Amino acid sequence: MAVSPSAGRVLVLGAAALLLLDGVALLGLGIWGRRPGLALTGGALLAGAWVVLWSWQRQRRRLEEIAAARRDLRADTEALRRLTRR
């Protein structure tokens, strides 16, 4: 099942925003209320948001590399076709 790039972008950014919001809230409440468990959970959620954004960027970069490789392969194929037609 393929997801359009704009829908994927919205899903990733929405997930990261939710993790950031929850992470900041829990971290702030943990520090303000002197509850290290909440602060650690908030920090873990912030780290999770970073992982989501990092992996999304990595996936986009890999997809661009694959598209470039496909373009190169298509050009090579066309060159071979031209050679065999002669």
PyRosetta script that sets phi, psi and omega in degrees:
from pyrosetta import init, pose_from_sequence

init()
pose = pose_from_sequence("MAVSPSAGRVLVLGAAALLLLDGVALLGLGIWGRRPGLALTGGALLAGAWVVLWSWQRQRRRLEEIAAARRDLRADTEALRRLTRR")
pose.set_psi(1, 120.4)
pose.set_omega(1, -178.5)
pose.set_phi(2, -95.2)
pose.set_psi(2, 141.0)
pose.set_omega(2, 177.5)
pose.set_phi(3, -111.8)
pose.set_psi(3, 136.4)
pose.set_omega(3, 179.7)
pose.set_phi(4, -63.5)
pose.set_psi(4, 152.1)
pose.set_omega(4, -177.9)
pose.set_phi(5, -58.9)
pose.set_psi(5, -37.5)
pose.set_omega(5, -179.1)
pose.set_phi(6, -70.4)
pose.set_psi(6, -37.6)
pose.set_omega(6, 177.6)
pose.set_phi(7, -67.3)
pose.set_psi(7, -40.3)
pose.set_omega(7, 177.4)
pose.set_phi(8, -62.7)
pose.set_psi(8, -39.9)
pose.set_omega(8, 178.9)
pose.set_phi(9, -63.4)
pose.set_psi(9, -43.3)
pose.set_omega(9, 179.8)
pose.set_phi(10, -63.9)
pose.set_psi(10, -42.9)
pose.set_omega(10, 180.0)
pose.set_phi(11, -63.7)
pose.set_psi(11, -44.8)
pose.set_omega(11, -178.6)
pose.set_phi(12, -66.4)
pose.set_psi(12, -46.8)
pose.set_omega(12, -179.4)
pose.set_phi(13, -66.5)
pose.set_psi(13, -35.6)
pose.set_omega(13, 176.8)
pose.set_phi(14, -65.1)
pose.set_psi(14, -43.6)
pose.set_omega(14, 178.6)
pose.set_phi(15, -63.7)
pose.set_psi(15, -43.9)
pose.set_omega(15, 179.9)
pose.set_phi(16, -65.5)
pose.set_psi(16, -39.9)
pose.set_omega(16, 179.3)
pose.set_phi(17, -64.3)
pose.set_psi(17, -41.3)
pose.set_omega(17, 179.1)
pose.set_phi(18, -65.0)
pose.set_psi(18, -43.1)
pose.set_omega(18, 177.3)
pose.set_phi(19, -63.3)
pose.set_psi(19, -41.1)
pose.set_omega(19, 178.0)
pose.set_phi(20, -63.3)
pose.set_psi(20, -45.6)
pose.set_omega(20, 179.9)
pose.set_phi(21, -60.4)
pose.set_psi(21, -49.8)
pose.set_omega(21, -179.9)
pose.set_phi(22, -65.1)
pose.set_psi(22, -39.6)
pose.set_omega(22, -179.6)
pose.set_phi(23, -64.2)
pose.set_psi(23, -45.2)
pose.set_omega(23, 179.4)
pose.set_phi(24, -65.1)
pose.set_psi(24, -42.2)
pose.set_omega(24, -179.7)
pose.set_phi(25, -62.9)
pose.set_psi(25, -47.8)
pose.set_omega(25, -179.4)
pose.set_phi(26, -67.8)
pose.set_psi(26, -38.0)
pose.set_omega(26, 178.1)
pose.set_phi(27, -64.0)
pose.set_psi(27, -46.2)
pose.set_omega(27, 178.5)
pose.set_phi(28, -62.1)
pose.set_psi(28, -44.9)
pose.set_omega(28, 178.5)
pose.set_phi(29, -65.6)
pose.set_psi(29, -36.2)
pose.set_omega(29, 178.6)
pose.set_phi(30, -66.2)
pose.set_psi(30, -40.7)
pose.set_omega(30, 178.6)
pose.set_phi(31, -71.0)
pose.set_psi(31, -45.4)
pose.set_omega(31, -177.4)
pose.set_phi(32, -66.0)
pose.set_psi(32, -39.8)
pose.set_omega(32, -178.9)
pose.set_phi(33, -92.3)
pose.set_psi(33, 6.0)
pose.set_omega(33, 179.9)
pose.set_phi(34, 53.7)
pose.set_psi(34, 47.7)
pose.set_omega(34, 178.8)
pose.set_phi(35, -121.2)
pose.set_psi(35, 98.4)
pose.set_omega(35, -174.4)
pose.set_phi(36, -62.8)
pose.set_psi(36, -27.8)
pose.set_omega(36, 178.9)
pose.set_phi(37, -63.8)
pose.set_psi(37, -42.7)
pose.set_omega(37, 177.4)
pose.set_phi(38, -67.0)
pose.set_psi(38, -40.2)
pose.set_omega(38, -179.8)
pose.set_phi(39, -64.7)
pose.set_psi(39, -41.0)
pose.set_omega(39, 177.9)
pose.set_phi(40, -66.1)
pose.set_psi(40, -39.3)
pose.set_omega(40, 177.5)
pose.set_phi(41, -64.4)
pose.set_psi(41, -41.5)
pose.set_omega(41, 176.8)
pose.set_phi(42, -61.9)
pose.set_psi(42, -41.6)
pose.set_omega(42, 177.3)
pose.set_phi(43, -63.9)
pose.set_psi(43, -38.5)
pose.set_omega(43, 178.0)
pose.set_phi(44, -65.3)
pose.set_psi(44, -39.0)
pose.set_omega(44, 177.9)
pose.set_phi(45, -67.1)
pose.set_psi(45, -38.2)
pose.set_omega(45, 176.2)
pose.set_phi(46, -64.1)
pose.set_psi(46, -41.2)
pose.set_omega(46, 176.6)
pose.set_phi(47, -63.9)
pose.set_psi(47, -37.6)
pose.set_omega(47, 177.7)
pose.set_phi(48, -63.6)
pose.set_psi(48, -39.0)
pose.set_omega(48, 177.2)
pose.set_phi(49, -63.7)
pose.set_psi(49, -40.2)
pose.set_omega(49, 178.0)
pose.set_phi(50, -63.3)
pose.set_psi(50, -41.7)
pose.set_omega(50, -179.7)
pose.set_phi(51, -63.6)
pose.set_psi(51, -40.9)
pose.set_omega(51, 179.1)
pose.set_phi(52, -61.0)
pose.set_psi(52, -48.0)
pose.set_omega(52, -178.6)
pose.set_phi(53, -67.7)
pose.set_psi(53, -38.8)
pose.set_omega(53, 179.1)
pose.set_phi(54, -65.0)
pose.set_psi(54, -44.9)
pose.set_omega(54, -178.4)
pose.set_phi(55, -69.1)
pose.set_psi(55, -33.2)
pose.set_omega(55, 177.0)
pose.set_phi(56, -65.3)
pose.set_psi(56, -44.2)
pose.set_omega(56, 178.5)
pose.set_phi(57, -63.3)
pose.set_psi(57, -41.0)
pose.set_omega(57, 178.7)
pose.set_phi(58, -63.5)
pose.set_psi(58, -41.1)
pose.set_omega(58, 178.6)
pose.set_phi(59, -64.3)
pose.set_psi(59, -43.1)
pose.set_omega(59, 178.7)
pose.set_phi(60, -60.8)
pose.set_psi(60, -42.3)
pose.set_omega(60, 179.2)
pose.set_phi(61, -63.0)
pose.set_psi(61, -43.5)
pose.set_omega(61, 178.9)
pose.set_phi(62, -63.8)
pose.set_psi(62, -40.5)
pose.set_omega(62, 178.3)
pose.set_phi(63, -63.8)
pose.set_psi(63, -36.8)
pose.set_omega(63, 176.5)
pose.set_phi(64, -65.8)
pose.set_psi(64, -39.2)
pose.set_omega(64, 177.4)
pose.set_phi(65, -64.0)
pose.set_psi(65, -41.1)
pose.set_omega(65, 179.2)
pose.set_phi(66, -64.8)
pose.set_psi(66, -42.2)
pose.set_omega(66, 178.8)
pose.set_phi(67, -63.0)
pose.set_psi(67, -40.5)
pose.set_omega(67, 178.1)
pose.set_phi(68, -65.1)
pose.set_psi(68, -40.7)
pose.set_omega(68, 178.5)
pose.set_phi(69, -64.6)
pose.set_psi(69, -38.1)
pose.set_omega(69, 177.9)
pose.set_phi(70, -66.0)
pose.set_psi(70, -38.6)
pose.set_omega(70, 177.3)
pose.set_phi(71, -63.2)
pose.set_psi(71, -43.5)
pose.set_omega(71, 178.3)
pose.set_phi(72, -62.2)
pose.set_psi(72, -42.7)
pose.set_omega(72, 179.2)
pose.set_phi(73, -64.2)
pose.set_psi(73, -39.8)
pose.set_omega(73, 177.8)
pose.set_phi(74, -62.9)
pose.set_psi(74, -41.7)
pose.set_omega(74, 178.5)
pose.set_phi(75, -64.5)
pose.set_psi(75, -41.6)
pose.set_omega(75, 177.8)
pose.set_phi(76, -63.5)
pose.set_psi(76, -40.6)
pose.set_omega(76, 179.1)
pose.set_phi(77, -62.8)
pose.set_psi(77, -43.5)
pose.set_omega(77, 178.3)
pose.set_phi(78, -63.8)
pose.set_psi(78, -38.5)
pose.set_omega(78, 178.0)
pose.set_phi(79, -64.3)
pose.set_psi(79, -41.3)
pose.set_omega(79, 177.7)
pose.set_phi(80, -66.3)
pose.set_psi(80, -38.1)
pose.set_omega(80, 177.9)
pose.set_phi(81, -62.9)
pose.set_psi(81, -42.7)
pose.set_omega(81, 178.2)
pose.set_phi(82, -62.8)
pose.set_psi(82, -39.0)
pose.set_omega(82, 178.8)
pose.set_phi(83, -66.5)
pose.set_psi(83, -38.4)
pose.set_omega(83, -177.4)
pose.set_phi(84, -77.1)
pose.set_psi(84, -18.7)
pose.set_omega(84, 179.9)
pose.set_phi(85, -80.2)
pose.set_psi(85, -17.0)
pose.set_omega(85, -177.3)
pose.set_phi(86, -74.9)
pose.dump_pdb("model.pdb")
